[in-house]
Amino acid sequence: MFRGVGMTKFAKRSAAVLLLFLSFHLLVSREAHAYLDPATGSYITQIVIAAVIGGLFVIKQYFHRIKLFFNKLFAKEDSLDEDEP
């Protein structure tokens, strides 16, 4: 169907373009005739705080794996530098 491009690659690109288009459309809307009640601000604050704490928890759980990954990454670069005359 699409030569030279696998369907999964095409699907990923299409999804990325669609997400970019929808994000742009939502950010550039002209007018919104809507009412935001006073609780909306506290709800958004709760979502942001929960996302930050959740992200920190995930980092804490996988810190050892992340540390090993970076150690291996920098160890390879260091060993290459030592081999050079």
PyRosetta script that sets phi, psi and omega in degrees:
from pyrosetta import init, pose_from_sequence

init()
pose = pose_from_sequence("MFRGVGMTKFAKRSAAVLLLFLSFHLLVSREAHAYLDPATGSYITQIVIAAVIGGLFVIKQYFHRIKLFFNKLFAKEDSLDEDEP")
pose.set_psi(1, -58.4)
pose.set_omega(1, 175.9)
pose.set_phi(2, -114.1)
pose.set_psi(2, 110.1)
pose.set_omega(2, -175.4)
pose.set_phi(3, -74.1)
pose.set_psi(3, 137.7)
pose.set_omega(3, 176.0)
pose.set_phi(4, 81.6)
pose.set_psi(4, -9.9)
pose.set_omega(4, -179.9)
pose.set_phi(5, -125.7)
pose.set_psi(5, 122.8)
pose.set_omega(5, 177.4)
pose.set_phi(6, -66.9)
pose.set_psi(6, 153.4)
pose.set_omega(6, -177.9)
pose.set_phi(7, -63.2)
pose.set_psi(7, -34.8)
pose.set_omega(7, 179.7)
pose.set_phi(8, -67.2)
pose.set_psi(8, -38.7)
pose.set_omega(8, 177.9)
pose.set_phi(9, -65.6)
pose.set_psi(9, -41.5)
pose.set_omega(9, 178.1)
pose.set_phi(10, -63.7)
pose.set_psi(10, -42.6)
pose.set_omega(10, -179.7)
pose.set_phi(11, -64.6)
pose.set_psi(11, -39.8)
pose.set_omega(11, 179.2)
pose.set_phi(12, -65.5)
pose.set_psi(12, -42.8)
pose.set_omega(12, 178.8)
pose.set_phi(13, -64.5)
pose.set_psi(13, -41.8)
pose.set_omega(13, 179.8)
pose.set_phi(14, -63.5)
pose.set_psi(14, -42.4)
pose.set_omega(14, 178.6)
pose.set_phi(15, -64.6)
pose.set_psi(15, -39.5)
pose.set_omega(15, 179.1)
pose.set_phi(16, -65.6)
pose.set_psi(16, -42.4)
pose.set_omega(16, 179.2)
pose.set_phi(17, -65.7)
pose.set_psi(17, -41.6)
pose.set_omega(17, 179.1)
pose.set_phi(18, -63.4)
pose.set_psi(18, -44.3)
pose.set_omega(18, 178.8)
pose.set_phi(19, -62.7)
pose.set_psi(19, -42.4)
pose.set_omega(19, 178.4)
pose.set_phi(20, -62.9)
pose.set_psi(20, -43.8)
pose.set_omega(20, 179.3)
pose.set_phi(21, -63.1)
pose.set_psi(21, -45.4)
pose.set_omega(21, -179.4)
pose.set_phi(22, -66.2)
pose.set_psi(22, -39.4)
pose.set_omega(22, 178.0)
pose.set_phi(23, -62.8)
pose.set_psi(23, -45.6)
pose.set_omega(23, 178.4)
pose.set_phi(24, -61.2)
pose.set_psi(24, -42.8)
pose.set_omega(24, -179.3)
pose.set_phi(25, -62.6)
pose.set_psi(25, -41.4)
pose.set_omega(25, -179.2)
pose.set_phi(26, -71.7)
pose.set_psi(26, -33.4)
pose.set_omega(26, -177.8)
pose.set_phi(27, -78.6)
pose.set_psi(27, -21.8)
pose.set_omega(27, -173.6)
pose.set_phi(28, -107.2)
pose.set_psi(28, 11.3)
pose.set_omega(28, -179.2)
pose.set_phi(29, -62.8)
pose.set_psi(29, 144.3)
pose.set_omega(29, -172.1)
pose.set_phi(30, -77.4)
pose.set_psi(30, -66.0)
pose.set_omega(30, -175.4)
pose.set_phi(31, -126.5)
pose.set_psi(31, 147.2)
pose.set_omega(31, 174.4)
pose.set_phi(32, -129.9)
pose.set_psi(32, 113.7)
pose.set_omega(32, 176.7)
pose.set_phi(33, -90.0)
pose.set_psi(33, 78.4)
pose.set_omega(33, -174.8)
pose.set_phi(34, -137.8)
pose.set_psi(34, 160.2)
pose.set_omega(34, 179.4)
pose.set_phi(35, -115.7)
pose.set_psi(35, 127.2)
pose.set_omega(35, 174.9)
pose.set_phi(36, -107.3)
pose.set_psi(36, 114.0)
pose.set_omega(36, -179.3)
pose.set_phi(37, -74.6)
pose.set_psi(37, 165.1)
pose.set_omega(37, -175.4)
pose.set_phi(38, -60.3)
pose.set_psi(38, -25.0)
pose.set_omega(38, -178.3)
pose.set_phi(39, -76.5)
pose.set_psi(39, -14.0)
pose.set_omega(39, -178.6)
pose.set_phi(40, -63.3)
pose.set_psi(40, -40.6)
pose.set_omega(40, 179.2)
pose.set_phi(41, -61.9)
pose.set_psi(41, -43.9)
pose.set_omega(41, 179.7)
pose.set_phi(42, -69.6)
pose.set_psi(42, -32.1)
pose.set_omega(42, 178.3)
pose.set_phi(43, -67.0)
pose.set_psi(43, -44.1)
pose.set_omega(43, 178.2)
pose.set_phi(44, -64.3)
pose.set_psi(44, -40.4)
pose.set_omega(44, 177.1)
pose.set_phi(45, -60.4)
pose.set_psi(45, -42.7)
pose.set_omega(45, 178.3)
pose.set_phi(46, -62.5)
pose.set_psi(46, -40.4)
pose.set_omega(46, 179.4)
pose.set_phi(47, -64.3)
pose.set_psi(47, -43.9)
pose.set_omega(47, -179.4)
pose.set_phi(48, -64.6)
pose.set_psi(48, -45.4)
pose.set_omega(48, 179.8)
pose.set_phi(49, -63.2)
pose.set_psi(49, -42.3)
pose.set_omega(49, 179.2)
pose.set_phi(50, -64.1)
pose.set_psi(50, -38.6)
pose.set_omega(50, 178.9)
pose.set_phi(51, -66.1)
pose.set_psi(51, -41.2)
pose.set_omega(51, 178.9)
pose.set_phi(52, -65.5)
pose.set_psi(52, -47.1)
pose.set_omega(52, 180.0)
pose.set_phi(53, -65.3)
pose.set_psi(53, -39.8)
pose.set_omega(53, 177.1)
pose.set_phi(54, -62.5)
pose.set_psi(54, -42.7)
pose.set_omega(54, 177.3)
pose.set_phi(55, -62.9)
pose.set_psi(55, -42.2)
pose.set_omega(55, 177.6)
pose.set_phi(56, -63.7)
pose.set_psi(56, -38.2)
pose.set_omega(56, 178.7)
pose.set_phi(57, -64.5)
pose.set_psi(57, -42.3)
pose.set_omega(57, 178.7)
pose.set_phi(58, -63.9)
pose.set_psi(58, -43.3)
pose.set_omega(58, 177.7)
pose.set_phi(59, -61.4)
pose.set_psi(59, -41.3)
pose.set_omega(59, 178.9)
pose.set_phi(60, -62.7)
pose.set_psi(60, -41.8)
pose.set_omega(60, -178.0)
pose.set_phi(61, -67.3)
pose.set_psi(61, -36.3)
pose.set_omega(61, -175.8)
pose.set_phi(62, -106.4)
pose.set_psi(62, 16.1)
pose.set_omega(62, -176.2)
pose.set_phi(63, -59.6)
pose.set_psi(63, -40.3)
pose.set_omega(63, -179.2)
pose.set_phi(64, -62.4)
pose.set_psi(64, -44.5)
pose.set_omega(64, 179.0)
pose.set_phi(65, -65.0)
pose.set_psi(65, -41.4)
pose.set_omega(65, 179.3)
pose.set_phi(66, -64.2)
pose.set_psi(66, -42.6)
pose.set_omega(66, 179.6)
pose.set_phi(67, -62.6)
pose.set_psi(67, -44.3)
pose.set_omega(67, 177.9)
pose.set_phi(68, -62.5)
pose.set_psi(68, -40.4)
pose.set_omega(68, 179.6)
pose.set_phi(69, -59.5)
pose.set_psi(69, -48.7)
pose.set_omega(69, -179.0)
pose.set_phi(70, -69.3)
pose.set_psi(70, -34.6)
pose.set_omega(70, 176.2)
pose.set_phi(71, -62.5)
pose.set_psi(71, -43.4)
pose.set_omega(71, 177.7)
pose.set_phi(72, -65.4)
pose.set_psi(72, -39.9)
pose.set_omega(72, -179.3)
pose.set_phi(73, -62.9)
pose.set_psi(73, -46.9)
pose.set_omega(73, -178.8)
pose.set_phi(74, -78.0)
pose.set_psi(74, -26.5)
pose.set_omega(74, 177.5)
pose.set_phi(75, -66.8)
pose.set_psi(75, -38.2)
pose.set_omega(75, 178.0)
pose.set_phi(76, -64.2)
pose.set_psi(76, -42.7)
pose.set_omega(76, 179.5)
pose.set_phi(77, -66.2)
pose.set_psi(77, -39.4)
pose.set_omega(77, 179.2)
pose.set_phi(78, -66.1)
pose.set_psi(78, -40.5)
pose.set_omega(78, -179.6)
pose.set_phi(79, -67.3)
pose.set_psi(79, -32.9)
pose.set_omega(79, 176.7)
pose.set_phi(80, -68.7)
pose.set_psi(80, -37.0)
pose.set_omega(80, 179.2)
pose.set_phi(81, -68.4)
pose.set_psi(81, -33.7)
pose.set_omega(81, -178.9)
pose.set_phi(82, -71.7)
pose.set_psi(82, -29.5)
pose.set_omega(82, -177.9)
pose.set_phi(83, -74.1)
pose.set_psi(83, -24.0)
pose.set_omega(83, -178.1)
pose.set_phi(84, -72.3)
pose.set_psi(84, 139.2)
pose.set_omega(84, 179.4)
pose.set_phi(85, -74.2)
pose.dump_pdb("model.pdb")
